[in-house]
């Protein structure tokens, strides 16, 4: 068995680039000697170190963590290193399980609205509980600006809020603005959160008149007009901001015909 191996041999044996081997040398993890021609020569000790390095990198340790560990380690230090790694893995598993749960719920929600929800363009009255929201107040006058504000909202609460796989994103519209026959101005974007999560505003509980609209956003303005005319004809008095919930939008599909938007407005108590 040879005592020393050239960099090309090590690169081929471990299927690792020579640049990576040079980087590990720069980091002080590998220490190949030089032959008379200046070529790197890797010893059995370097191979042992590289074996440990590859195993620890495969588990997820950083190069700096590996360097610190290899500088002085024994069984107790190795066990401590692995225990810390297990804690990190458990945290990542918890995060992935939470994301899996959210995406599964989102699939179920999409299935409900695309397969079971058939009463589009129908007026309904439903009692809704208090809803906690994260809210970003802006003066928004175009749909593309609304999308930008929603992205700002996500960035502000990036540890808490996913856009993809989320049907709890919406916007508020001044009710008087809609009643004046106008559309296209929004005064906030929001995200509905669970009761136990951080929030900064509340959509009050109460009876809401709502309509579910399927298709392009071009249908929204005439749908609001119909809903408010229905409320007036039925002597249903409304209050608060009008609400749009983007149940299925351009984060879920590029086909505008598949969009689903729910219009909601709170009914004033007598």
N, C-alpha and C positions, 0 to 999 in steps of 0.2 A: 504493500500500500504506500502511495506517495505521501511525503510529508507536506508538500506544497502544491497548490493548484493555481493556474493562471485565471485571470478575471473572465476570460471567455469560457473556460470550463465551468466555473461557478455559475455564470450567467445561464449556460445551457442546462446545467444540472437542476437549478432551481426555477428555471423559466422566468428569470427576472432580468430586467434591463441593466446594462453596465452603468448607466447613469444613476440608477437607484443604488447600486453597490458603491459608487463613488460618493453619493450623498450620505450613505450610512458611515462611510469613512470620515467625511467632513464633520459629521455629528459626533464622532469619537466612539461609535459603537463597534465598528470593525477597524482592525489595525493591521492591514496586510504589510508585509515587508517588501522591499524592493530587491530585485536581483541585479546583477552587474549591468544589465541593459536598462534598468529603471522600470521594468515591468512589475506590476503588482503580483505578489505571490501570497496566496491565502493558506493559512495553516489549518490543522485539524481544530485548533482552538477557535479560529474564525468561523469554521463550519459549524461548530457547536453553538457559537453565539448566533449565527445566522438561523440555525434551526429554532432556537428559542424566539428570536425576533419574528420569524415568519409565523410561528404558532401564536404569539401574543398579538401580532397585527391582525391575524385572522379572527381573534376573539374581539378585537375592537380597540386595543390600546393604542395610544398615540406614540409616535417615535420618541418624544421627550419622556413620556412615562416609562417606556422600555429602557431608554438610556439610563434614567435614574435608578431603575430596578437593577439593571445589570452591573451598575457600578459597585454595588455591595448588597448581596442578597443571600438569604438562608431560607429554611423551610417556613419559619414563622412569617418572614416578610413576603414570601411567595403566597402563603395562605391569605395574608392580609390584602395583598394585591387582588387576588381572585375574589375575595369577599366584597371588596369595593366594586369590582366589575359586575358581580351578581346584583348588587344594589342598583347600579346603573341600568343593567338589563331589565330588572323588574320595573323600573320607572318607564323605560321605553316600551315594554310590553303593555303596561297600563295605558300609556298614551295611544298605542296602536289599537288596543281594544276599545278605547273610547272613540277613536276615529271610525273603527269598524262599526260600532253601534250607531253612530251618527249617519254613516252612509247607508246602513241597512234601513234605518228609519226613513231616510230620504227616498230610498227605492220604494218602500211601502207607501209613502206619501204620493209619489209620482204615480204609482199603480192605482191608488185610490182615485186620484183626480182624472186620470186618463181612462180608466176602465169602469169605475163605479159612479163617478160624478157625471151625470148626464144633463142636469138641469141648468144649462148655461142660459144667460140672458133672462133669468127668472128672478123675481123679487122675493126675498125671504126676510123674515124677522127672527133673530136668534139672540138668546141671552149669552153674552160672553163674559168670562171672568176677568178680573183685573190682570193686566199684562204688563210685566216689567220689561223695559227696553233700554238699550244703549242708543243714544240719540245724538245726531250731529246736525245742529241747526245751521242752515245755509239758505241763501236766496237763490234758488235754482230755477232757471227759466227754460231749459231744454232737456230732453231725455238724455242726451249724451253727457250733459253736465251732471245729471242725477247719477249716472253710472260712475262718474269720477268721484262724486261725493260718497257713494257707497264704498268705493275702494278706499277712500280716506278713512271712513269709519272702520273698515276692516284693519287697516294699518295701525290705527290708534289702539285697537283691542285685538291685536294679532294672536295673542295667547288664548283668546276666548272665542274668537269668531272665525268660522269658515264660511266662505262665499259658495264655493262649489259644494254641492250636496246640502243646500240650505234653502228651505222654503219660508223662512221667518223674516225675510228682509222686506221692508216696505218704505213708504214715504207718506208724508202728511201734506195736505193741501188746504189753504184757508177756505173755509166753507162759504164765506161771503163772496169770494172770488169765483167759485163755481156757480153760485146762485146768480151771479151777474152775467152768466153765459160765457165765462172765460175758462180756458184750460191751458196748461203748460207751465204754470208756476207752482213750485213746491217749496215749502219752507223748512223741511227737514227730511233726512233719511234716518231710518232706525232699524234695529235688529232686536227681535223678541228673544229674551233669555229665560232660562229656567229660574224658578223662584229662589233657589239657593245661590245663584250667581250674582256677581256685581251688576248693578244697574244704576242709571242716573235719571230715569223718568218713568212715569206710569201712564198707560192707557187705561182709563177708568173702566170698571165693570159696568154692565148695563145691557139694555136691549139695543141691538144694532140692526138697521136695515141694510141689507147687502145684496149684491149681485155678483155672480161669477162670469167672467168674460173669457172666451177662448179665441185666440187669434192675435193678429197684429195690434200694436199699440194704437194704430189709427182708429180702432174701434172704441178706445177708452173714452174719449171726449163725448161722442154721441151717447155712450152708455151712461155716463154721469148725468147727462141731460135727461135721459129717460127716467133714471132713478129718482132724481129730484122732482121731476114732474109727477111721478107716481106718488111721492111723499106728499106733495102739495094737494093732489087730487083726493088722496085718502085722508087728508088732514092729519098727517103724521109730522109732528114738529121735531126738527133736528137741531143738534148743538155740537159744539166742539169742532175740531178739524176733521175734514174728510180724510179717509185712509185708503191707500192702495197697498195691497199685499201682492208681491210678485212670486206667486206660487211656483210657476215654471217660467223661466225667462232665458235671456241670452247666455246665462252661465250653464244652462242645461241643454240648450238646443240652438242651432243656427236657423231652424225653420220657424219663421214667425207664426205660421199657422198652428204650431204646437204650444205657443205661449198661453199661459193661464194666469189671469189677474183677477183678484177679488177686490171689489169696491165696498167699503164699509162706511157708514155714518151713524153716529149715536143718536138714539131717539130721546128727546127731552122728556123728563118725568113730568107728569101732570101735577 
